[in-house]
Amino acid sequence: MATIIIIIFAAIIAIWLISLYNRLVKLRNNRENSFADIDVQLRQRHDLIPQLVEAVKGYMKHESTVLSDVTNARANAMKATTIGDKIAAENQLTAALHGLQVAVEAYPDLKASQNFINLQEEISDVENKLAAARRYFNSATKEYNNAVEVFPSNIIAGTYGFTKEVMFDLGAENRENMEKPPDVKF
């Protein structure tokens, strides 16, 4: 009788440990899948950037450093392979695009160009979709990180190499730009 109770207890513990492990795997896969959604939006963003650069080239002859910053940041973002590298590269690209957006303000003819307006609308749409995908990714990452860190699943996580992962945040440079009050000119 005692042997049967020990076997049942061991089976319950084994099933419980297996379910903890499977939950961690599902959460990790959900996080990776949510980053794949971000990748789709980033690809669209990367495809639009050369069109944007070409549209503004003629107007912004004296702003070549801004255009080369955007082009270089796009190239670096496309080369990134890991999720962490992609996050860092995309933050750099976002900062370069912000610099371009600021420079464009000095060119009223460019802002009135229908081609440029259409590109801006497309990029704005992609940025909105990207923001939603980032929110979902960060939610999936938070859920995964919580599972990796809380007891008792942290024991299974440590044993099988599940580690805390990074969120897709603004980055230090973009955070500073977001916290600055806007310049209002009349």
Secondary structure, DSSP 8 states (H G I E B T S, - for coil): -HHHHHHHHHHHHHHHHHHHHHHHHHHHHHHHHHHHHHHHHHHHHHHHHHHHHHHHHTT-TT-HHHHHHHHHHHHHHHH--SHHHHHHHHHHHHHHHHHHHHHHTT-HHHHH-HHHHHHHHHHHHHHHHHHHHHHHHHHHHHHHHHHHHSTTHHHHHHHTT----------HHHHHHHHS------
